[in-house]
Amino acid sequence: MIHPLTYVHPDSKIGPNVKIDPFTTIHKNVEIGEGTWIGSNVTIMEGARIGKNCRIFPSSVISAIPQDLKFKGEDTICVIGDNTTIRECVTINRGTTDKNMTKIGNNCLIMAYTHIAHDCEVGNHCIFSNNTTLAGHIIVGDCVVLAGLTAVQQFVRIGSYAFVTGGSLVRKDIPPYVKAAREPLSYVGVNSVGLKRRGYSIEKINQILDVYRILFVRGYNVSKALSIIETDLPVSDERDEIISFVRDTGRGIMKGYIRRHGAEDVP
């Protein structure tokens, strides 16, 4: 049902069973999938591609033009996957000619006042808590949790299953499966709770721990650590994913564990 006090551009494509509340504006060149609900005072701008069964709460703005002085009005899009919830006052900008799109995956929860800038790629099952801010060109893997007030610098990558604590400033790449905290942002362990919730066995989690003890705890430089990991640890999908992520980093990875006086060793 589309409320009579909503404006929907005649060129937009609205799927069946979409509900749009009053005072919302849907611009041209917009597609909205079946079963999606859009609350009051939402603005869906040109280039939005919204999936099925999404929920978009009041005062959000989706697919506004990038906040990038190099943007010259090129034809780009903003893609929101199925079953994703976008809470109040979220802003998600569409892409530039770099990638031509900003993309949010399926089954994500984007909490209030989050900003996701142009050309970001966010995986599936991610949770961004209130006031999370992603600058442009950021890549986030699947099942990542960013706690409130996290700010991520442009071109950073965050690996799948990572957890970043609230109030963090993310300036370097964060490898998969880890917990990141402190200032400057550092490794503080493996995201074992999140991995258990996603069905990872204790044996598999311990294998990931073995990789990160060498990479982050024992004091090796990165190239030496990777050599030891490849030589001494058994092959697994997770081991190889970590190695590949670290080798492909453009900005460098976050700091390893630094032992403080009286502190317990990170497992």
N, C-alpha and C positions, 0 to 999 in steps of 0.2 A: 504494500500500500504506500502510495506517495501522497503526502499531505498536500492539500491545495495551497498552503502558504510556502511551499518549497518551489524553487526555480530549478528546472531540469532543461538543459539545452536540447533542442530537438535532434541534434546530431549524436547525442550520447546514446550508449547501448546499456539498457538496464535489464538484468536477467529476471526470471520469474521469482515471485515471493520475496522481492526486495522491499524492505520497509525504510522509508525516509521520513524523518520527523520534520516539523515546521522550521522555517527560516534557514534551511540549508540550501546551498547553491552548488549545482553540478554544471560545470563548464562543458564546452564542446570537446570532442575527441576523448571521451571518458568511457570506460567499460566497467561495469559492476556485476559481479557474479551472483548466481542464484542464492537466495536465502540470507543475504547480507543485510545487516541493520546499520543505519547511519543516523546518529542522533541529531539533535537540534543545533543550529548555528555552526555546522561543519561546512567547510569549503573544499570541494574536490575540483582541482584545477586541471587544465588541459594536459593530456598525456597520462592520466592515471589509469592503471589496469589493476582493478581490485578483484580478488578471487571470491570463491564461494564461502558462505557462512562466516564472513568476517563481522566484527563489531567495531564501529568507530564512534567514539564518545564525543560529547559536545565540545565545540570550539577548536577542534583539530583542523589543520590545514594540510592537505595532501597534494603533492605534485606542483607546488609553487616553483617558480623559476629559481635556479641556483643563486646563492649569494656569492657569486664569483664574477669579478670584473671582466674576466675573459669571455664570459657567456654573451653571445650575440644573437640570441633568439632562435638557435637551431632547434630542430624537431627532435625531441628526446622524450623519454617516458619515465614513469615511476611505477614499479610493479609491487603489489602486495599479495602474498600467497594466501592460500585457503586457510580458513579457521584461525586467522590472526586477529588478535584484539588490540586496538589502539585506544588508549585512554585519553582523558581530557587534555586539551591544549598541546597535543603532540604536533610537531611540524616535520614533514618529510619532503625534501626537495627532489625534483627530477634531475636527470643526469645532464652531463655536458658531452661534447664530442669525444672526450676521453673514452668513455664506455657506452655512451648514449642511453644509459639508464641507471637509476637507483633501484635496488632490488631487496625486498624483505621476503624471507621464506615462509613456509607453512607453519601453523601452530605456534606462532610467536606471541609473546605478551610484551607490548611496548607501553610502559606506564607513563603517568601524567608528566607533562612538561619536557618530555624527551625531544631532542632535536637530532635528526639524521640528515646529514648534508648530502650533496650531489655525489653520484658515482660510488656510493657505498654498496657493498654486497653483504647481506646478512643471511646466515643459514637458517635451517629449520629448528624449531623448538627452543629458540633463544628467549631469554627474559632480560629486559632492560628496566631497571628500577627507576623511580622518579628522578627527574632532572639529569638523566644521562645525556651526554653530548658527544656526538660523533662528527668530527670534521670530515672533509671530503676524501674520497678515494680509499676508504677503510674497508678491509675484508675481515669478516667475522665468520667463524666456522659454525657448525651445528652445536646446539645444546650449550651455548655460552651464557653465563649469568654475569651481568654487570650490575653491581649494587649501586645504591643511590649516589648521585652527585659525582659519578665517574665521568671524566673528560678524556677523550681519546684524540691524539694528534693525527693530522692528515697522513695518509699512506701507511699507517700502522696495520699490521695483521694480528689477529687474535685467533689462536688455534681452537679446534673443537673441544668441548667439555671443560674449557677453562672457567675459573671463577675469579672475579676481580672484586676486592672489597670496596666498601663505600668510601667516597671522597678521594679516590685514586686519580692520579695524573699519569696517563699512559703515553709515554714518549717512545718506547721501544716495542718491538714485537713480543708477543706472549705466546710461547709454544703450547701445544695441546695438552690437556689433562691436568693442568697445574692450578694451584691457588697463588694469587699475586696480591701483595700488600706492601705496606710501609712506604716511606718516601726517602730516596727515590724508589720506585716500584721494584720489588724483588721477589724472588721465589721463596715461598714459605711452606711448600709441601705439595703433595698431589691432591687433587680434588676427589678424595676417596668417597666422600658422602655422595656427591653427584654421580660418580661412576657406579656405585652400588645401586642407586636409584634407577640407573639406566641398564641394569642387568649385568654389569661387569663382575666377574668372580674375584674372590680374594687372590687367587693365584695370578690372574691377569693384572690386578692392581699392583701386586708385589713386583711383577716384571716391569711395570712402568716406573715404580719407585726405584728399582735398580738402575734404570737408565738415568733418572734425574739425580741420583746420588753421585754418579760419575760426572754428569754435566754441570751440576750446580753446587755440590756440597764439598767435594774433595779438593777443590782449588786448582784444577787443571785449566789451562786456556781452552778455548772452544775447539780448536782443531785437534789438540791432543785428546780431549774428552771424546770427540766423535770417533777418533781412531780406536780408542780403547773400547768404546761401546760396540763398534763393528767387529772387533777382534774377540772380545771376551763374552759378550752377551748373545744368547740364542736369537735367531731370526724370529721376528713376529711382525704382524701388521703395525702394531703400535710403535715398536722400536723403529721400524723403517719410516713411519710417518713423522716421528720426532726428528730423526736424522734429516729427512728431506726438508722439513720445515726450517730447521736451523741453517742448513746449507743455502736455502733459497732466500734467507732474510735480506732485505734491502737496508733497513735501518739499524740492524743489529738486534739482539735479543736482550730482554731485561736482565738485571743483575742477578747473580747467584746468591745463595744464602751466606750471610755474614754473621758469624757467631759473636754474640755480645756477652759481656761479663755476667756470669750467673745464669745465662740462658741455657735451656735444654737444646740438645742437638735436634735438628729437623730430621725426621725419619727418612 
